[in-house]
Amino acid sequence: MNKYILKQEVLDAYDGYVKAFIKGDTKEVENYLSFPNYRFHDGKIIEFNEFYSNLNELKNRGYKDTIALSIDVVEINEEKAHLVLKEALRVKDNNEPLEQISSFYIFIKEDNKWKIKFSSAFFFPKKTV
């Protein structure tokens, strides 16, 4: 298949993941993850069998949206893709910055759908850009 068509499929999957994340719908987010799922956190790789973030806790901190996403699928074939979220800003209900983020994802093709298998993120609290 054409590399650009594959890239668009991964970008579409990531868009669905972000929309579910913003809605705070953990079950919908899990539709975009391959389990077991892996995350590099605190210097080690951690395995998860359900979504690892507490979206309610994030909402309690005032999280409303993720904006200004700079995304690139840096490499892809028919079974694996590397997607980099170069930067994005999470904002609060009042549109004030909550935190700046940067992440790396490995997507795999599973049951003919692109799903996140591995992620690693940086969080920079209260960046104003």
C-alpha beads as a LAMMPS data file, in Angstrom:
LAMMPS data file: protein, C-alpha beads

129 atoms
128 bonds

1 atom types
1 bond types

-500.0 500.0 xlo xhi
-500.0 500.0 ylo yhi
-500.0 500.0 zlo zhi

Masses

1 110.0

Atoms # bond

1 1 1 0.000 0.000 0.000
2 1 1 1.106 3.568 -0.608
3 1 1 3.135 5.084 2.265
4 1 1 1.026 8.274 2.294
5 1 1 -2.230 6.341 2.572
6 1 1 -0.764 4.409 5.506
7 1 1 0.368 7.661 7.142
8 1 1 -3.135 9.078 6.832
9 1 1 -4.607 5.946 8.412
10 1 1 -2.286 6.370 11.411
11 1 1 -3.065 10.091 11.658
12 1 1 -6.786 9.266 11.591
13 1 1 -6.316 6.689 14.370
14 1 1 -4.358 9.197 16.451
15 1 1 -7.074 11.816 15.886
16 1 1 -9.688 9.361 17.202
17 1 1 -7.520 8.633 20.236
18 1 1 -7.084 12.350 21.014
19 1 1 -10.812 13.048 20.618
20 1 1 -11.670 10.200 23.023
21 1 1 -8.984 11.449 25.433
22 1 1 -10.394 14.997 25.370
23 1 1 -13.918 13.643 25.983
24 1 1 -12.560 11.745 28.979
25 1 1 -13.952 8.451 27.650
26 1 1 -11.549 5.780 28.911
27 1 1 -13.351 2.909 27.162
28 1 1 -13.222 4.728 23.821
29 1 1 -9.539 5.556 24.373
30 1 1 -8.881 1.844 24.911
31 1 1 -10.244 1.149 21.399
32 1 1 -7.083 2.846 20.093
33 1 1 -4.665 0.837 22.259
34 1 1 -3.173 -2.600 21.762
35 1 1 -2.964 -4.667 24.955
36 1 1 -0.767 -5.376 26.640
37 1 1 0.250 -1.751 26.208
38 1 1 3.633 -0.335 27.160
39 1 1 4.744 3.063 28.399
40 1 1 8.165 4.394 29.295
41 1 1 7.662 6.118 32.653
42 1 1 9.991 6.992 35.537
43 1 1 12.984 5.329 33.874
44 1 1 11.358 1.986 33.120
45 1 1 8.978 0.341 30.695
46 1 1 5.644 -0.439 32.338
47 1 1 3.089 -2.915 30.983
48 1 1 -0.635 -2.095 31.157
49 1 1 -3.755 -4.125 30.455
50 1 1 -6.038 -1.102 30.594
51 1 1 -5.590 2.598 29.893
52 1 1 -2.923 3.920 32.269
53 1 1 -4.094 7.531 32.757
54 1 1 -6.758 8.704 35.149
55 1 1 -8.787 11.019 32.927
56 1 1 -11.004 12.032 35.857
57 1 1 -7.947 13.296 37.740
58 1 1 -6.911 15.294 34.683
59 1 1 -10.430 16.783 34.410
60 1 1 -10.282 17.627 38.148
61 1 1 -7.129 19.636 37.409
62 1 1 -9.240 21.678 34.981
63 1 1 -8.266 19.947 31.713
64 1 1 -10.530 20.880 28.810
65 1 1 -8.665 20.452 25.538
66 1 1 -5.374 19.756 23.780
67 1 1 -4.457 22.378 21.205
68 1 1 -1.687 23.303 18.763
69 1 1 -0.714 19.704 18.104
70 1 1 2.393 19.331 15.966
71 1 1 2.360 15.709 14.744
72 1 1 4.451 13.731 12.309
73 1 1 4.462 10.087 11.267
74 1 1 8.215 9.768 10.915
75 1 1 8.349 6.209 9.588
76 1 1 5.845 3.576 8.561
77 1 1 5.339 0.236 6.879
78 1 1 2.238 -1.954 6.615
79 1 1 2.529 -3.254 10.182
80 1 1 4.233 -0.550 12.273
81 1 1 4.423 3.243 12.480
82 1 1 6.332 5.778 14.567
83 1 1 4.342 8.906 15.364
84 1 1 5.847 11.897 17.132
85 1 1 3.742 14.507 18.865
86 1 1 6.418 17.182 18.748
87 1 1 4.456 19.524 20.977
88 1 1 0.966 20.361 22.117
89 1 1 -0.648 22.399 24.843
90 1 1 -3.230 21.099 27.282
91 1 1 -5.526 23.893 28.390
92 1 1 -7.913 24.354 31.291
93 1 1 -11.616 25.229 31.255
94 1 1 -10.685 28.927 31.336
95 1 1 -8.293 28.451 28.345
96 1 1 -5.253 28.952 30.586
97 1 1 -2.305 26.577 29.977
98 1 1 -2.247 23.416 32.073
99 1 1 0.834 21.722 30.635
100 1 1 2.837 21.380 27.461
101 1 1 3.392 17.846 26.204
102 1 1 5.609 15.983 23.774
103 1 1 5.183 12.252 23.058
104 1 1 6.407 9.343 20.971
105 1 1 4.105 6.497 19.928
106 1 1 4.583 3.161 18.229
107 1 1 1.451 2.093 16.383
108 1 1 0.904 -1.454 15.157
109 1 1 -1.671 -2.832 12.763
110 1 1 -3.949 -5.151 14.719
111 1 1 -7.173 -6.635 13.363
112 1 1 -6.794 -4.277 10.394
113 1 1 -6.781 -1.199 12.689
114 1 1 -3.910 1.027 13.784
115 1 1 -3.439 0.901 17.560
116 1 1 -0.932 2.356 19.999
117 1 1 1.382 -0.319 21.404
118 1 1 4.028 1.852 23.086
119 1 1 4.277 5.453 24.252
120 1 1 6.641 7.782 26.009
121 1 1 5.847 11.354 27.016
122 1 1 7.300 14.518 28.449
123 1 1 5.131 16.907 30.468
124 1 1 6.081 20.521 31.090
125 1 1 3.685 22.060 33.627
126 1 1 2.113 25.447 32.938
127 1 1 4.075 26.365 29.828
128 1 1 2.691 29.403 28.057
129 1 1 4.591 28.957 24.767

Bonds

1 1 1 2
2 1 2 3
3 1 3 4
4 1 4 5
5 1 5 6
6 1 6 7
7 1 7 8
8 1 8 9
9 1 9 10
10 1 10 11
11 1 11 12
12 1 12 13
13 1 13 14
14 1 14 15
15 1 15 16
16 1 16 17
17 1 17 18
18 1 18 19
19 1 19 20
20 1 20 21
21 1 21 22
22 1 22 23
23 1 23 24
24 1 24 25
25 1 25 26
26 1 26 27
27 1 27 28
28 1 28 29
29 1 29 30
30 1 30 31
31 1 31 32
32 1 32 33
33 1 33 34
34 1 34 35
35 1 35 36
36 1 36 37
37 1 37 38
38 1 38 39
39 1 39 40
40 1 40 41
41 1 41 42
42 1 42 43
43 1 43 44
44 1 44 45
45 1 45 46
46 1 46 47
47 1 47 48
48 1 48 49
49 1 49 50
50 1 50 51
51 1 51 52
52 1 52 53
53 1 53 54
54 1 54 55
55 1 55 56
56 1 56 57
57 1 57 58
58 1 58 59
59 1 59 60
60 1 60 61
61 1 61 62
62 1 62 63
63 1 63 64
64 1 64 65
65 1 65 66
66 1 66 67
67 1 67 68
68 1 68 69
69 1 69 70
70 1 70 71
71 1 71 72
72 1 72 73
73 1 73 74
74 1 74 75
75 1 75 76
76 1 76 77
77 1 77 78
78 1 78 79
79 1 79 80
80 1 80 81
81 1 81 82
82 1 82 83
83 1 83 84
84 1 84 85
85 1 85 86
86 1 86 87
87 1 87 88
88 1 88 89
89 1 89 90
90 1 90 91
91 1 91 92
92 1 92 93
93 1 93 94
94 1 94 95
95 1 95 96
96 1 96 97
97 1 97 98
98 1 98 99
99 1 99 100
100 1 100 101
101 1 101 102
102 1 102 103
103 1 103 104
104 1 104 105
105 1 105 106
106 1 106 107
107 1 107 108
108 1 108 109
109 1 109 110
110 1 110 111
111 1 111 112
112 1 112 113
113 1 113 114
114 1 114 115
115 1 115 116
116 1 116 117
117 1 117 118
118 1 118 119
119 1 119 120
120 1 120 121
121 1 121 122
122 1 122 123
123 1 123 124
124 1 124 125
125 1 125 126
126 1 126 127
127 1 127 128
128 1 128 129
